[in-house]
Amino acid sequence: MRLDKYLKVSRIIKRRTVANEVCDAGHVVVNGKVARASYDVKENDILEITMGANTTKIKVVKVTEYATKDDAGLMYTVL
């Protein structure tokens, strides 16, 4: 699954266009490398998302195409 879509489906970022802009601006690092929106997310990837002064580190647990509001939180763990 594309990185921007994963961020939207897992509800880390509310809109896919915003997720796409954050990725293209270089604010998302996957496994130590700056990632583009088209990066293919896999389980056990470590994402570091910087928005403003806040940096969030997340481990991908599960990758699914669709997720309900309750299931979205199970797709990742915050480190």
All heavy atoms as a GROMACS GRO file, in nm:
protein
  616
    1MET      N    1   0.084  -0.117   0.000
    1MET     CA    2   0.000   0.000   0.000
    1MET      C    3   0.089   0.124   0.000
    1MET      O    4   0.193   0.126   0.066
    1MET     CB    5  -0.089  -0.002   0.125
    1MET     CG    6  -0.175   0.120   0.138
    1MET     SD    7  -0.269   0.131   0.292
    1MET     CE    8  -0.375  -0.007   0.278
    2ARG      N    9   0.047   0.225  -0.072
    2ARG     CA   10   0.121   0.352  -0.076
    2ARG      C   11   0.125   0.416   0.062
    2ARG      O   12   0.033   0.400   0.142
    2ARG     CB   13   0.054   0.448  -0.174
    2ARG     CG   14   0.069   0.413  -0.318
    2ARG     CD   15  -0.013   0.508  -0.406
    2ARG     NE   16   0.015   0.648  -0.379
    2ARG     CZ   17   0.092   0.726  -0.455
    2ARG    NH1   18   0.146   0.676  -0.564
    2ARG    NH2   19   0.112   0.852  -0.425
    3LEU      N   20   0.232   0.487   0.088
    3LEU     CA   21   0.251   0.552   0.217
    3LEU      C   22   0.140   0.652   0.248
    3LEU      O   23   0.085   0.653   0.358
    3LEU     CB   24   0.388   0.619   0.222
    3LEU     CG   25   0.423   0.697   0.349
    3LEU    CD1   26   0.416   0.606   0.471
    3LEU    CD2   27   0.561   0.758   0.336
    4ASP      N   28   0.105   0.736   0.151
    4ASP     CA   29   0.002   0.836   0.176
    4ASP      C   30  -0.134   0.772   0.205
    4ASP      O   31  -0.208   0.816   0.293
    4ASP     CB   32  -0.008   0.938   0.063
    4ASP     CG   33  -0.040   0.876  -0.072
    4ASP    OD1   34  -0.025   0.753  -0.088
    4ASP    OD2   35  -0.078   0.952  -0.164
    5LYS      N   36  -0.165   0.664   0.138
    5LYS     CA   37  -0.290   0.592   0.163
    5LYS      C   38  -0.288   0.526   0.300
    5LYS      O   39  -0.387   0.526   0.372
    5LYS     CB   40  -0.318   0.490   0.054
    5LYS     CG   41  -0.453   0.424   0.069
    5LYS     CD   42  -0.489   0.337  -0.047
    5LYS     CE   43  -0.628   0.277  -0.024
    5LYS     NZ   44  -0.665   0.186  -0.130
    6TYR      N   45  -0.175   0.468   0.339
    6TYR     CA   46  -0.163   0.405   0.470
    6TYR      C   47  -0.187   0.508   0.581
    6TYR      O   48  -0.257   0.480   0.678
    6TYR     CB   49  -0.027   0.339   0.489
    6TYR     CG   50  -0.012   0.277   0.624
    6TYR    CD1   51  -0.066   0.152   0.650
    6TYR    CD2   52   0.052   0.344   0.728
    6TYR    CE1   53  -0.056   0.094   0.776
    6TYR    CE2   54   0.062   0.288   0.854
    6TYR     CZ   55   0.008   0.163   0.878
    6TYR     OH   56   0.016   0.108   1.003
    7LEU      N   57  -0.127   0.625   0.567
    7LEU     CA   58  -0.144   0.729   0.669
    7LEU      C   59  -0.290   0.770   0.682
    7LEU      O   60  -0.339   0.799   0.791
    7LEU     CB   61  -0.057   0.850   0.636
    7LEU     CG   62   0.094   0.828   0.646
    7LEU    CD1   63   0.168   0.949   0.593
    7LEU    CD2   64   0.135   0.796   0.788
    8LYS      N   65  -0.362   0.770   0.571
    8LYS     CA   66  -0.504   0.806   0.572
    8LYS      C   67  -0.590   0.693   0.628
    8LYS      O   68  -0.674   0.715   0.714
    8LYS     CB   69  -0.550   0.843   0.431
    8LYS     CG   70  -0.682   0.918   0.429
    8LYS     CD   71  -0.793   0.824   0.395
    8LYS     CE   72  -0.923   0.899   0.384
    8LYS     NZ   73  -1.030   0.834   0.453
    9VAL      N   74  -0.570   0.570   0.581
    9VAL     CA   75  -0.651   0.456   0.624
    9VAL      C   76  -0.632   0.430   0.773
    9VAL      O   77  -0.727   0.400   0.845
    9VAL     CB   78  -0.619   0.330   0.541
    9VAL    CG1   79  -0.684   0.206   0.600
    9VAL    CG2   80  -0.665   0.350   0.398
   10SER      N   81  -0.509   0.443   0.822
   10SER     CA   82  -0.482   0.420   0.964
   10SER      C   83  -0.522   0.539   1.050
   10SER      O   84  -0.511   0.534   1.172
   10SER     CB   85  -0.334   0.389   0.984
   10SER     OG   86  -0.256   0.500   0.947
   11ARG      N   87  -0.567   0.645   0.986
   11ARG     CA   88  -0.615   0.768   1.051
   11ARG      C   89  -0.508   0.839   1.132
   11ARG      O   90  -0.537   0.906   1.230
   11ARG     CB   91  -0.738   0.738   1.136
   11ARG     CG   92  -0.852   0.690   1.048
   11ARG     CD   93  -0.968   0.638   1.127
   11ARG     NE   94  -1.057   0.567   1.037
   11ARG     CZ   95  -1.186   0.590   1.026
   11ARG    NH1   96  -1.242   0.681   1.098
   11ARG    NH2   97  -1.260   0.521   0.942
   12ILE      N   98  -0.383   0.824   1.089
   12ILE     CA   99  -0.274   0.902   1.148
   12ILE      C  100  -0.286   1.045   1.097
   12ILE      O  101  -0.269   1.141   1.171
   12ILE     CB  102  -0.138   0.840   1.111
   12ILE    CG1  103  -0.126   0.701   1.173
   12ILE    CG2  104  -0.024   0.929   1.155
   12ILE    CD1  105  -0.011   0.619   1.124
   13ILE      N  106  -0.318   1.059   0.968
   13ILE     CA  107  -0.346   1.188   0.905
   13ILE      C  108  -0.485   1.178   0.845
   13ILE      O  109  -0.518   1.079   0.780
   13ILE     CB  110  -0.240   1.222   0.798
   13ILE    CG1  111  -0.102   1.235   0.863
   13ILE    CG2  112  -0.277   1.351   0.725
   13ILE    CD1  113   0.010   1.265   0.769
   14LYS      N  114  -0.567   1.281   0.864
   14LYS     CA  115  -0.708   1.272   0.828
   14LYS      C  116  -0.736   1.268   0.678
   14LYS      O  117  -0.829   1.202   0.636
   14LYS     CB  118  -0.786   1.388   0.890
   14LYS     CG  119  -0.795   1.379   1.038
   14LYS     CD  120  -0.888   1.482   1.094
   14LYS     CE  121  -0.894   1.466   1.245
   14LYS     NZ  122  -1.015   1.516   1.301
   15ARG      N  123  -0.660   1.342   0.598
   15ARG     CA  124  -0.689   1.348   0.455
   15ARG      C  125  -0.569   1.298   0.375
   15ARG      O  126  -0.455   1.326   0.409
   15ARG     CB  127  -0.720   1.490   0.414
   15ARG     CG  128  -0.842   1.546   0.485
   15ARG     CD  129  -0.897   1.666   0.418
   15ARG     NE  130  -1.001   1.745   0.477
   15ARG     CZ  131  -1.089   1.712   0.569
   15ARG    NH1  132  -1.086   1.595   0.622
   15ARG    NH2  133  -1.180   1.796   0.612
   16ARG      N  134  -0.598   1.230   0.265
   16ARG     CA  135  -0.489   1.174   0.183
   16ARG      C  136  -0.410   1.284   0.116
   16ARG      O  137  -0.289   1.272   0.098
   16ARG     CB  138  -0.548   1.077   0.079
   16ARG     CG  139  -0.439   1.003   0.004
   16ARG     CD  140  -0.494   0.889  -0.075
   16ARG     NE  141  -0.389   0.826  -0.153
   16ARG     CZ  142  -0.409   0.725  -0.235
   16ARG    NH1  143  -0.530   0.675  -0.250
   16ARG    NH2  144  -0.309   0.674  -0.302
   17THR      N  145  -0.476   1.393   0.077
   17THR     CA  146  -0.402   1.502   0.013
   17THR      C  147  -0.302   1.564   0.111
   17THR      O  148  -0.191   1.598   0.072
   17THR     CB  149  -0.497   1.610  -0.040
   17THR    OG1  150  -0.583   1.655   0.066
   17THR    CG2  151  -0.582   1.558  -0.154
   18VAL      N  152  -0.341   1.576   0.237
   18VAL     CA  153  -0.250   1.629   0.339
   18VAL      C  154  -0.135   1.531   0.360
   18VAL      O  155  -0.018   1.572   0.370
   18VAL     CB  156  -0.325   1.656   0.471
   18VAL    CG1  157  -0.229   1.697   0.580
   18VAL    CG2  158  -0.432   1.761   0.451
   19ALA      N  159  -0.166   1.401   0.363
   19ALA     CA  160  -0.062   1.299   0.378
   19ALA      C  161   0.036   1.306   0.262
   19ALA      O  162   0.157   1.294   0.280
   19ALA     CB  163  -0.125   1.161   0.387
   20ASN      N  164  -0.016   1.326   0.141
   20ASN     CA  165   0.067   1.337   0.022
   20ASN      C  166   0.159   1.458   0.032
   20ASN      O  167   0.279   1.450   0.001
   20ASN     CB  168  -0.023   1.346  -0.102
   20ASN     CG  169   0.049   1.309  -0.228
   20ASN    OD1  170   0.168   1.329  -0.239
   20ASN    ND2  171  -0.024   1.256  -0.323
   21GLU      N  172   0.106   1.572   0.076
   21GLU     CA  173   0.186   1.694   0.090
   21GLU      C  174   0.294   1.678   0.197
   21GLU      O  175   0.407   1.724   0.178
   21GLU     CB  176   0.096   1.811   0.124
   21GLU     CG  177   0.004   1.852   0.010
   21GLU     CD  178  -0.101   1.952   0.051
   21GLU    OE1  179  -0.104   1.993   0.170
   21GLU    OE2  180  -0.183   1.989  -0.036
   22VAL      N  181   0.261   1.612   0.307
   22VAL     CA  182   0.358   1.590   0.415
   22VAL      C  183   0.474   1.502   0.365
   22VAL      O  184   0.590   1.529   0.392
   22VAL     CB  185   0.290   1.528   0.538
   22VAL    CG1  186   0.391   1.482   0.641
   22VAL    CG2  187   0.194   1.628   0.600
   23CYS      N  188   0.439   1.398   0.289
   23CYS     CA  189   0.542   1.309   0.234
   23CYS      C  190   0.630   1.383   0.134
   23CYS      O  191   0.753   1.370   0.138
   23CYS     CB  192   0.478   1.189   0.165
   23CYS     SG  193   0.392   1.078   0.278
   24ASP      N  194   0.569   1.458   0.044
   24ASP     CA  195   0.646   1.529  -0.058
   24ASP      C  196   0.734   1.639   0.000
   24ASP      O  197   0.836   1.675  -0.058
   24ASP     CB  198   0.552   1.587  -0.164
   24ASP     CG  199   0.491   1.479  -0.252
   24ASP    OD1  200   0.543   1.366  -0.253
   24ASP    OD2  201   0.390   1.508  -0.320
   25ALA      N  202   0.695   1.692   0.116
   25ALA     CA  203   0.776   1.796   0.181
   25ALA      C  204   0.895   1.736   0.256
   25ALA      O  205   0.979   1.810   0.307
   25ALA     CB  206   0.689   1.877   0.277
   26GLY      N  207   0.902   1.603   0.263
   26GLY     CA  208   1.015   1.538   0.329
   26GLY      C  209   1.001   1.523   0.478
   26GLY      O  210   1.099   1.506   0.549
   27HIS      N  211   0.877   1.529   0.529
   27HIS     CA  212   0.854   1.520   0.673
   27HIS      C  213   0.827   1.379   0.722
   27HIS      O  214   0.801   1.360   0.839
   27HIS     CB  215   0.737   1.611   0.713
   27HIS     CG  216   0.762   1.756   0.688
   27HIS    ND1  217   0.861   1.826   0.754
   27HIS    CD2  218   0.703   1.844   0.604
   27HIS    CE1  219   0.861   1.952   0.712
   27HIS    NE2  220   0.766   1.964   0.621
   28VAL      N  221   0.833   1.280   0.632
   28VAL     CA  222   0.810   1.141   0.671
   28VAL      C  223   0.937   1.062   0.642
   28VAL      O  224   0.986   1.061   0.529
   28VAL     CB  225   0.690   1.079   0.598
   28VAL    CG1  226   0.670   0.934   0.641
   28VAL    CG2  227   0.564   1.159   0.624
   29VAL      N  228   0.990   0.995   0.744
   29VAL     CA  229   1.110   0.913   0.732
   29VAL      C  230   1.070   0.769   0.759
   29VAL      O  231   1.004   0.740   0.860
   29VAL     CB  232   1.218   0.959   0.834
   29VAL    CG1  233   1.339   0.870   0.827
   29VAL    CG2  234   1.254   1.104   0.807
   30VAL      N  235   1.106   0.678   0.668
   30VAL     CA  236   1.076   0.536   0.685
   30VAL      C  237   1.207   0.460   0.696
   30VAL      O  238   1.290   0.466   0.605
   30VAL     CB  239   0.992   0.481   0.567
   30VAL    CG1  240   0.964   0.334   0.586
   30VAL    CG2  241   0.864   0.559   0.551
   31ASN      N  242   1.226   0.394   0.808
   31ASN     CA  243   1.348   0.315   0.833
   31ASN      C  244   1.475   0.398   0.812
   31ASN      O  245   1.572   0.351   0.755
   31ASN     CB  246   1.351   0.189   0.747
   31ASN     CG  247   1.233   0.097   0.776
   31ASN    OD1  248   1.187   0.089   0.888
   31ASN    ND2  249   1.185   0.030   0.674
   32GLY      N  250   1.472   0.523   0.855
   32GLY     CA  251   1.590   0.608   0.847
   32GLY      C  252   1.610   0.683   0.717
   32GLY      O  253   1.707   0.757   0.703
   33LYS      N  254   1.520   0.667   0.619
   33LYS     CA  255   1.533   0.736   0.491
   33LYS      C  256   1.407   0.817   0.463
   33LYS      O  257   1.296   0.771   0.491
   33LYS     CB  258   1.553   0.637   0.376
   33LYS     CG  259   1.681   0.559   0.385
   33LYS     CD  260   1.695   0.466   0.266
   33LYS     CE  261   1.824   0.387   0.274
   33LYS     NZ  262   1.840   0.296   0.160
   34VAL      N  263   1.425   0.935   0.407
   34VAL     CA  264   1.310   1.018   0.368
   34VAL      C  265   1.232   0.944   0.261
   34VAL      O  266   1.290   0.894   0.164
   34VAL     CB  267   1.356   1.156   0.317
   34VAL    CG1  268   1.236   1.237   0.268
   34VAL    CG2  269   1.429   1.231   0.426
   35ALA      N  270   1.100   0.934   0.279
   35ALA     CA  271   1.017   0.855   0.188
   35ALA      C  272   0.919   0.944   0.113
   35ALA      O  273   0.868   1.042   0.166
   35ALA     CB  274   0.941   0.749   0.265
   36ARG      N  275   0.894   0.906  -0.012
   36ARG     CA  276   0.794   0.975  -0.093
   36ARG      C  277   0.658   0.912  -0.068
   36ARG      O  278   0.647   0.805  -0.009
   36ARG     CB  279   0.831   0.964  -0.240
   36ARG     CG  280   0.965   1.032  -0.272
   36ARG     CD  281   0.997   1.018  -0.417
   36ARG     NE  282   0.885   1.062  -0.500
   36ARG     CZ  283   0.883   1.171  -0.575
   36ARG    NH1  284   0.989   1.246  -0.580
   36ARG    NH2  285   0.777   1.203  -0.646
   37ALA      N  286   0.553   0.977  -0.116
   37ALA     CA  287   0.416   0.928  -0.096
   37ALA      C  288   0.394   0.793  -0.164
   37ALA      O  289   0.308   0.716  -0.122
   37ALA     CB  290   0.316   1.030  -0.149
   38SER      N  291   0.472   0.762  -0.266
   38SER     CA  292   0.452   0.637  -0.340
   38SER      C  293   0.527   0.519  -0.278
   38SER      O  294   0.519   0.409  -0.331
   38SER     CB  295   0.500   0.655  -0.485
   38SER     OG  296   0.636   0.689  -0.488
   39TYR      N  297   0.595   0.540  -0.166
   39TYR     CA  298   0.667   0.430  -0.098
   39TYR      C  299   0.570   0.320  -0.061
   39TYR      O  300   0.458   0.344  -0.014
   39TYR     CB  301   0.738   0.483   0.027
   39TYR     CG  302   0.803   0.376   0.109
   39TYR    CD1  303   0.927   0.325   0.073
   39TYR    CD2  304   0.741   0.323   0.221
   39TYR    CE1  305   0.987   0.225   0.148
   39TYR    CE2  306   0.800   0.222   0.296
   39TYR     CZ  307   0.923   0.175   0.258
   39TYR     OH  308   0.982   0.074   0.331
   40ASP      N  309   0.610   0.194  -0.082
   40ASP     CA  310   0.526   0.078  -0.052
   40ASP      C  311   0.547   0.036   0.094
   40ASP      O  312   0.651  -0.017   0.130
   40ASP     CB  313   0.561  -0.037  -0.147
   40ASP     CG  314   0.464  -0.153  -0.135
   40ASP    OD1  315   0.346  -0.129  -0.105
   40ASP    OD2  316   0.508  -0.268  -0.155
   41VAL      N  317   0.448   0.062   0.178
   41VAL     CA  318   0.457   0.034   0.322
   41VAL      C  319   0.446  -0.117   0.345
   41VAL      O  320   0.361  -0.184   0.286
   41VAL     CB  321   0.345   0.107   0.399
   41VAL    CG1  322   0.348   0.072   0.546
   41VAL    CG2  323   0.358   0.256   0.380
   42LYS      N  324   0.533  -0.167   0.433
   42LYS     CA  325   0.532  -0.308   0.470
   42LYS      C  326   0.523  -0.318   0.622
   42LYS      O  327   0.553  -0.222   0.693
   42LYS     CB  328   0.659  -0.377   0.420
   42LYS     CG  329   0.673  -0.378   0.268
   42LYS     CD  330   0.807  -0.429   0.223
   42LYS     CE  331   0.919  -0.328   0.221
   42LYS     NZ  332   0.896  -0.199   0.160
   43GLU      N  333   0.483  -0.435   0.671
   43GLU     CA  334   0.478  -0.456   0.815
   43GLU      C  335   0.618  -0.443   0.874
   43GLU      O  336   0.717  -0.473   0.809
   43GLU     CB  337   0.418  -0.592   0.847
   43GLU     CG  338   0.272  -0.603   0.811
   43GLU     CD  339   0.213  -0.738   0.843
   43GLU    OE1  340   0.284  -0.823   0.901
   43GLU    OE2  341   0.096  -0.759   0.809
   44ASN      N  342   0.625  -0.397   0.997
   44ASN     CA  343   0.749  -0.376   1.073
   44ASN      C  344   0.830  -0.256   1.026
   44ASN      O  345   0.943  -0.239   1.072
   44ASN     CB  346   0.836  -0.502   1.076
   44ASN     CG  347   0.768  -0.616   1.146
   44ASN    OD1  348   0.701  -0.596   1.246
   44ASN    ND2  349   0.780  -0.735   1.092
   45ASP      N  350   0.778  -0.173   0.935
   45ASP     CA  351   0.844  -0.048   0.899
   45ASP      C  352   0.831   0.049   1.016
   45ASP      O  353   0.732   0.049   1.089
   45ASP     CB  354   0.780   0.016   0.776
   45ASP     CG  355   0.827  -0.047   0.645
   45ASP    OD1  356   0.925  -0.123   0.647
   45ASP    OD2  357   0.766  -0.017   0.541
   46ILE      N  358   0.933   0.132   1.035
   46ILE     CA  359   0.931   0.235   1.138
   46ILE      C  360   0.913   0.369   1.068
   46ILE      O  361   0.996   0.409   0.986
   46ILE     CB  362   1.062   0.236   1.220
   46ILE    CG1  363   1.088   0.098   1.283
   46ILE    CG2  364   1.057   0.345   1.327
   46ILE    CD1  365   0.988   0.056   1.386
   47LEU      N  366   0.804   0.439   1.100
   47LEU     CA  367   0.774   0.570   1.040
   47LEU      C  368   0.801   0.678   1.142
   47LEU      O  369   0.763   0.666   1.258
   47LEU     CB  370   0.626   0.578   0.997
   47LEU     CG  371   0.568   0.466   0.913
   47LEU    CD1  372   0.420   0.492   0.890
   47LEU    CD2  373   0.641   0.456   0.782
   48GLU      N  374   0.867   0.785   1.097
   48GLU     CA  375   0.885   0.904   1.180
   48GLU      C  376   0.820   1.020   1.107
   48GLU      O  377   0.863   1.057   0.998
   48GLU     CB  378   1.033   0.933   1.203
   48GLU     CG  379   1.102   0.833   1.293
   48GLU     CD  380   1.247   0.867   1.315
   48GLU    OE1  381   1.276   0.985   1.345
   48GLU    OE2  382   1.330   0.777   1.299
   49ILE      N  383   0.715   1.075   1.166
   49ILE     CA  384   0.638   1.182   1.102
   49ILE      C  385   0.660   1.309   1.181
   49ILE      O  386   0.636   1.315   1.301
   49ILE     CB  387   0.489   1.146   1.100
   49ILE    CG1  388   0.469   1.013   1.030
   49ILE    CG2  389   0.408   1.255   1.032
   49ILE    CD1  390   0.336   0.949   1.054
   50THR      N  391   0.708   1.413   1.112
   50THR     CA  392   0.734   1.542   1.174
   50THR      C  393   0.632   1.642   1.122
   50THR      O  394   0.627   1.669   1.002
   50THR     CB  395   0.876   1.592   1.143
   50THR    OG1  396   0.969   1.491   1.184
   50THR    CG2  397   0.906   1.722   1.215
   51MET      N  398   0.550   1.693   1.212
   51MET     CA  399   0.453   1.796   1.177
   51MET      C  400   0.472   1.911   1.275
   51MET      O  401   0.440   1.898   1.392
   51MET     CB  402   0.311   1.742   1.180
   51MET     CG  403   0.287   1.633   1.077
   51MET     SD  404   0.118   1.576   1.072
   51MET     CE  405   0.045   1.705   0.974
   52GLY      N  406   0.528   2.021   1.227
   52GLY     CA  407   0.560   2.132   1.315
   52GLY      C  408   0.675   2.093   1.406
   52GLY      O  409   0.777   2.043   1.361
   53ALA      N  410   0.658   2.113   1.535
   53ALA     CA  411   0.762   2.079   1.632
   53ALA      C  412   0.745   1.936   1.684
   53ALA      O  413   0.831   1.888   1.758
   53ALA     CB  414   0.758   2.177   1.748
   54ASN      N  415   0.636   1.870   1.648
   54ASN     CA  416   0.609   1.736   1.699
   54ASN      C  417   0.662   1.628   1.605
   54ASN      O  418   0.640   1.633   1.485
   54ASN     CB  419   0.457   1.715   1.716
   54ASN     CG  420   0.397   1.812   1.814
   54ASN    OD1  421   0.462   1.852   1.908
   54ASN    ND2  422   0.273   1.850   1.791
   55THR      N  423   0.730   1.530   1.661
   55THR     CA  424   0.776   1.414   1.585
   55THR      C  425   0.715   1.290   1.648
   55THR      O  426   0.727   1.269   1.767
   55THR     CB  427   0.929   1.404   1.588
   55THR    OG1  428   0.985   1.522   1.531
   55THR    CG2  429   0.976   1.284   1.507
   56THR      N  430   0.647   1.211   1.565
   56THR     CA  431   0.583   1.088   1.611
   56THR      C  432   0.652   0.969   1.546
   56THR      O  433   0.671   0.967   1.425
   56THR     CB  434   0.434   1.089   1.573
   56THR    OG1  435   0.374   1.209   1.621
   56THR    CG2  436   0.362   0.970   1.634
   57LYS      N  437   0.688   0.871   1.628
   57LYS     CA  438   0.753   0.751   1.578
   57LYS      C  439   0.653   0.636   1.588
   57LYS      O  440   0.598   0.611   1.695
   57LYS     CB  441   0.878   0.721   1.660
   57LYS     CG  442   0.974   0.628   1.595
   57LYS     CD  443   1.106   0.626   1.671
   57LYS     CE  444   1.210   0.547   1.596
   57LYS     NZ  445   1.337   0.544   1.666
   58ILE      N  446   0.631   0.567   1.475
   58ILE     CA  447   0.526   0.466   1.466
   58ILE      C  448   0.583   0.340   1.404
   58ILE      O  449   0.662   0.346   1.310
   58ILE     CB  450   0.409   0.518   1.380
   58ILE    CG1  451   0.343   0.635   1.450
   58ILE    CG2  452   0.310   0.410   1.348
   58ILE    CD1  453   0.246   0.710   1.365
   59LYS      N  454   0.542   0.224   1.455
   59LYS     CA  455   0.577   0.096   1.395
   59LYS      C  456   0.453   0.039   1.328
   59LYS      O  457   0.347   0.030   1.388
   59LYS     CB  458   0.628  -0.003   1.501
   59LYS     CG  459   0.666  -0.137   1.442
   59LYS     CD  460   0.721  -0.230   1.548
   59LYS     CE  461   0.760  -0.361   1.483
   59LYS     NZ  462   0.808  -0.457   1.582
   60VAL      N  463   0.467   0.001   1.201
   60VAL     CA  464   0.355  -0.055   1.124
   60VAL      C  465   0.334  -0.199   1.170
   60VAL      O  466   0.424  -0.281   1.164
   60VAL     CB  467   0.384  -0.050   0.973
   60VAL    CG1  468   0.271  -0.116   0.895
   60VAL    CG2  469   0.407   0.092   0.927
   61VAL      N  470   0.212  -0.229   1.218
   61VAL     CA  471   0.180  -0.363   1.265
   61VAL      C  472   0.107  -0.442   1.157
   61VAL      O  473   0.135  -0.559   1.134
   61VAL     CB  474   0.093  -0.356   1.393
   61VAL    CG1  475   0.049  -0.494   1.437
   61VAL    CG2  476   0.170  -0.285   1.503
   62LYS      N  477   0.013  -0.374   1.090
   62LYS     CA  478  -0.072  -0.442   0.992
   62LYS      C  479  -0.102  -0.347   0.877
   62LYS      O  480  -0.116  -0.227   0.898
   62LYS     CB  481  -0.202  -0.486   1.060
   62LYS     CG  482  -0.297  -0.564   0.975
   62LYS     CD  483  -0.413  -0.623   1.056
   62LYS     CE  484  -0.497  -0.517   1.121
   62LYS     NZ  485  -0.622  -0.567   1.178
   63VAL      N  486  -0.109  -0.401   0.756
   63VAL     CA  487  -0.143  -0.321   0.638
   63VAL      C  488  -0.270  -0.380   0.578
   63VAL      O  489  -0.270  -0.493   0.532
   63VAL     CB  490  -0.029  -0.324   0.534
   63VAL    CG1  491  -0.067  -0.244   0.412
   63VAL    CG2  492   0.100  -0.270   0.594
   64THR      N  493  -0.378  -0.302   0.582
   64THR     CA  494  -0.504  -0.344   0.521
   64THR      C  495  -0.560  -0.231   0.436
   64THR      O  496  -0.536  -0.114   0.466
   64THR     CB  497  -0.609  -0.383   0.627
   64THR    OG1  498  -0.629  -0.271   0.714
   64THR    CG2  499  -0.565  -0.502   0.708
   65GLU      N  500  -0.633  -0.265   0.331
   65GLU     CA  501  -0.687  -0.165   0.238
   65GLU      C  502  -0.794  -0.077   0.303
   65GLU      O  503  -0.805   0.040   0.271
   65GLU     CB  504  -0.746  -0.234   0.115
   65GLU     CG  505  -0.642  -0.296   0.025
   65GLU     CD  506  -0.553  -0.193  -0.044
   65GLU    OE1  507  -0.604  -0.088  -0.085
   65GLU    OE2  508  -0.433  -0.218  -0.055
   66TYR      N  509  -0.875  -0.136   0.392
   66TYR     CA  510  -0.983  -0.062   0.455
   66TYR      C  511  -0.978  -0.088   0.605
   66TYR      O  512  -0.942  -0.197   0.649
   66TYR     CB  513  -1.119  -0.107   0.401
   66TYR     CG  514  -1.130  -0.096   0.252
   66TYR    CD1  515  -1.117  -0.207   0.171
   66TYR    CD2  516  -1.150   0.028   0.192
   66TYR    CE1  517  -1.125  -0.197   0.033
   66TYR    CE2  518  -1.157   0.040   0.054
   66TYR     CZ  519  -1.146  -0.073  -0.024
   66TYR     OH  520  -1.152  -0.062  -0.160
   67ALA      N  521  -1.017   0.012   0.682
   67ALA     CA  522  -1.021  -0.006   0.827
   67ALA      C  523  -1.134   0.079   0.884
   67ALA      O  524  -1.154   0.193   0.843
   67ALA     CB  525  -0.889   0.036   0.890
   68THR      N  526  -1.207   0.020   0.978
   68THR     CA  527  -1.310   0.097   1.048
   68THR      C  528  -1.242   0.185   1.152
   68THR      O  529  -1.122   0.172   1.177
   68THR     CB  530  -1.410   0.003   1.117
   68THR    OG1  531  -1.341  -0.074   1.214
   68THR    CG2  532  -1.478  -0.089   1.016
   69LYS      N  533  -1.320   0.270   1.214
   69LYS     CA  534  -1.264   0.359   1.315
   69LYS      C  535  -1.200   0.280   1.429
   69LYS      O  536  -1.095   0.318   1.480
   69LYS     CB  537  -1.376   0.448   1.369
   69LYS     CG  538  -1.332   0.554   1.464
   69LYS     CD  539  -1.449   0.641   1.504
   69LYS     CE  540  -1.404   0.752   1.595
   69LYS     NZ  541  -1.514   0.838   1.636
   70ASP      N  542  -1.262   0.168   1.467
   70ASP     CA  543  -1.208   0.086   1.576
   70ASP      C  544  -1.082   0.010   1.535
   70ASP      O  545  -0.991  -0.009   1.614
   70ASP     CB  546  -1.314  -0.012   1.625
   70ASP     CG  547  -1.437   0.058   1.681
   70ASP    OD1  548  -1.419   0.169   1.737
   70ASP    OD2  549  -1.546   0.004   1.669
   71ASP      N  550  -1.077  -0.036   1.409
   71ASP     CA  551  -0.964  -0.116   1.360
   71ASP      C  552  -0.842  -0.030   1.324
   71ASP      O  553  -0.731  -0.082   1.316
   71ASP     CB  554  -1.005  -0.198   1.239
   71ASP     CG  555  -1.109  -0.304   1.273
   71ASP    OD1  556  -1.121  -0.337   1.392
   71ASP    OD2  557  -1.178  -0.350   1.181
   72ALA      N  558  -0.862   0.097   1.299
   72ALA     CA  559  -0.752   0.184   1.255
   72ALA      C  560  -0.639   0.189   1.356
   72ALA      O  561  -0.522   0.190   1.320
   72ALA     CB  562  -0.804   0.324   1.224
   73GLY      N  563  -0.672   0.192   1.483
   73GLY     CA  564  -0.570   0.199   1.588
   73GLY      C  565  -0.488   0.071   1.600
   73GLY      O  566  -0.378   0.074   1.656
   74LEU      N  567  -0.539  -0.039   1.546
   74LEU     CA  568  -0.467  -0.166   1.554
   74LEU      C  569  -0.365  -0.182   1.443
   74LEU      O  570  -0.289  -0.279   1.441
   74LEU     CB  571  -0.567  -0.282   1.547
   74LEU     CG  572  -0.674  -0.283   1.656
   74LEU    CD1  573  -0.775  -0.394   1.631
   74LEU    CD2  574  -0.613  -0.295   1.794
   75MET      N  575  -0.361  -0.087   1.348
   75MET     CA  576  -0.269  -0.096   1.234
   75MET      C  577  -0.128  -0.052   1.269
   75MET      O  578  -0.036  -0.077   1.193
   75MET     CB  579  -0.322  -0.013   1.117
   75MET     CG  580  -0.450  -0.068   1.058
   75MET     SD  581  -0.515   0.034   0.924
   75MET     CE  582  -0.390   0.008   0.799
   76TYR      N  583  -0.109   0.014   1.384
   76TYR     CA  584   0.022   0.066   1.420
   76TYR      C  585   0.035   0.074   1.572
   76TYR      O  586  -0.063   0.068   1.643
   76TYR     CB  587   0.046   0.204   1.358
   76TYR     CG  588  -0.051   0.309   1.406
   76TYR    CD1  589  -0.022   0.389   1.516
   76TYR    CD2  590  -0.173   0.330   1.343
   76TYR    CE1  591  -0.111   0.485   1.562
   76TYR    CE2  592  -0.263   0.426   1.386
   76TYR     CZ  593  -0.230   0.502   1.496
   76TYR     OH  594  -0.319   0.597   1.541
   77THR      N  595   0.161   0.087   1.617
   77THR     CA  596   0.187   0.116   1.757
   77THR      C  597   0.278   0.237   1.764
   77THR      O  598   0.370   0.252   1.683
   77THR     CB  599   0.255  -0.002   1.830
   77THR    OG1  600   0.375  -0.036   1.761
   77THR    CG2  601   0.166  -0.124   1.836
   78VAL      N  602   0.253   0.322   1.860
   78VAL     CA  603   0.336   0.442   1.879
   78VAL      C  604   0.455   0.405   1.966
   78VAL      O  605   0.439   0.344   2.071
   78VAL     CB  606   0.254   0.555   1.944
   78VAL    CG1  607   0.341   0.677   1.969
   78VAL    CG2  608   0.134   0.591   1.858
   79LEU      N  609   0.573   0.439   1.920
   79LEU     CA  610   0.696   0.407   1.995
   79LEU      C  611   0.741   0.526   2.078
   79LEU      O  612   0.714   0.637   2.050
   79LEU     CB  613   0.807   0.367   1.898
   79LEU     CG  614   0.775   0.249   1.805
   79LEU    CD1  615   0.889   0.226   1.710
   79LEU    CD2  616   0.749   0.124   1.887
   0.00000   0.00000   0.00000
